[in-house]
Amino acid sequence: MELGKLLAKLRKEKGVLQKEVATYLNVTVATISNYEKGVHAPDLNTLIMLADFFDVSTDYLLQRTDYRSSINTLNYHLSADYTVSDLMNTVVELDPRNVQALLDYYELLMLRNSMKRVK
């Protein structure tokens, strides 16, 4: 999907008009329309602002990943010492045996969590 089509999709999902995005970016509605039509592409600073507005990552906007979560999510503190990003970086460094152990534990936690909701 082209960036423009993705921007239009995200805008519609959020239920906002081009005017609202334009106001946020301090640009004209025509500029937003041109982004969505693929006539022009946003510069780097505008891309960052769009990612913040739609609460997605810039990599998601650039279609480098299907992971939508924003930088705020990645920087979310799971504890005083660990963020979501720290956890993700640790997971990708695990050897295959430990990845499988983590996935098994994940399934156990999800089962336990669903059991708590039933009570």
N, C-alpha and C positions, 0 to 999 in steps of 0.2 A: 504494500500500500504506500502510496506517495505521502510525503509529509503533509501536504495540503489536505488530502482526504482524511488523514489521521487527525489533524487539528479540527476539522469540521465534525468528525465523529465524536471527539472528546468534548467539544463545545455542546453538541446536541445531548450527549449523555449527561452533562452537567446541567443542562436546561437553561443555558444562557444565550443571549443574543450576541451577534458580532459587535454591537455597540458596547456591551459590557466588557468584552475582551479588549476592545479598542480603548475604552476609558482606562482600564487597568494598565495597559501598555503605554498610554498617552500617545496614541497614533490615531489615524482616521479609520472609519469603518471600511473605506476603500482599501486601505492597507491590509486589513484582516481578510477582506474578500479576496485580494490578490494572493495572500498566503494560502488561503483555502483552495483557490483555483490553480495554484502552482505557478502563477505568473512571476512571483517574487518569493524569495526565501528569507526568513528572519535571520538577522545577524546573531552572533554568539550571545550577547547580552539579552537580546529579545528571546532567544531560545530558552535561556535560563529562566527568564520571567514567565514564559509560557509553561515550562515544566512546573514552576511553583504554583502558577494559577490553576493548572489541571491536576496538581498533586501527583505528578509522575516524574520519572527520572529523565534527564536529557538523553540518556541512552535509549530509553523507550521511545522518545520522540524521533530519534534518529534511526529507530528500528534496528538497533544493535542487540536488543534483548526483548523478550516478551514480558519481562518482569516490570510491572508498572509502578511499584512503590517509589515514593519520592526520597530525596536525601533526608528528609525529616524522619522517615521510617527507618532508614538505614542507621541513622544516628540515635535512634531511640534507645535509651538505657534499659537493659533487661535487669541490671543490677548496678551497684556503684562502680563496678569494674568492667562491665561488658555491655557492648552495644549489639544491635542486630547485625551490623556489619562485621564485628569481631567474630560473632558466631558463624556467619557465612564463610568468612575467611578461614576459620578453623576447620570447618567441614570439608572444604575443597582440598585441604592439606592432609586429610586422613588417608591411611592406606585402605585398600578394598575390604579387608576383614573388619576394620573398625567402622567403615561406612555401613556395612551390612548390620553390624551391631547397633549402630545409631538408628538405622531404619527400623530395626526390630523394636528398639526401645520407643521410638516415635509411635509406632503402631500400638504398643502397650499403653502409652500415655493418652493417645486419642481414645482408646477403648475405655480407659479409666475415666477420662473426662466426660465421655458420653454417658457412662453409668451414673456419674454424679448428677447430671441433668435430669435423669429419669426419676431419681429419688424425690 
